[in-house]
Amino acid sequence: MNRLFLLLLLPILSVASAVAQVGQHRNDFAVGFNGGVMLSKVGFMPEVPQDMHTGLTGGFTMRYTSEKYFNSICAIVAEVNYAQVGWKESILTPEDEPVINATTGLAEEYQRDMTYLQVPVLARMGWGRERRGVQFFVQAGPQIGFFLNEKTKMNFPWDSRTPKYDDGTGRTSSVVAQDTMSVQRKVDYGIAGGLGLEFSLKNVGHFLLEGRYYYGLGDIFDNSKRDYFGRSNLSNITVKLTYLFDITKTKISNIK
């Protein structure tokens, strides 16, 4: 919990440091909505072969801009997002062919869908136009997630799954414990960072296109020496669009 507390303080300290510098003061507050697509995996140890799991994300965004220091526009961003994450197993033979289930006659497929309420708090630096035009930005900071529910998708009976055979046929991996385990740790936390472009229109608002990466520092399953998995952390790539409208704006005539 100490590590999580320090992670949550990181973006606040970063912005506070920027405010302490000599620069042009800002008092801009904007709110809005975001939505996009998430590509996720779970970092299992022992390893589980996976393809990217595809899900959706969307939620509420707040941004407070505090300062322009030389050419850098300093802000802090907070979001509350509904996110669909999980893992999709790559069930192949050693020859990279799909494993055909003996009971169904179909290529075996397994996917776990998990939904989280995710709350990132990000320190943001931007370069470019603030009120009308284009701005490039980068942002990074901690994220905490609260597990909501999960759902399993599989097209074969569990008892009829194809195992890994000693002669090299069947599945490439014998690791299947995750398929029958429910999420054990309900709080996730880690580091998120991204970059993007912001398009601002006077009296209309701000339109943002961002690519973001998240790396989980926690695990979804217990990881003691008695447990099967030593690691089971989430990671994902998100591409999202955000629309923000201004609540308060700094009254300085030379802001472009």
Secondary structure, DSSP 8 states (H G I E B T S, - for coil): -HHHHHHHHHHHHHHHHHHHSSSEEEEEEEEEEEEEEEEEEEEEES---EE-EEEEEEEEEEEEEEEEETTEEEEEEEEEEEEEEEEEE--B-TTS-B-B-TTT-SB--EEEEEEEEEEEEEEEEEEE-SSSEEEEEEEEEEEEEEEEEEEEEESS-GGG---B-TTS-B-S----GGGG------EEEEEEEEEEEEEEETTTEEEEEEEEEEEESS-SS--STTSS-SEEEEEEEEEEEEEEEEEE----TT--
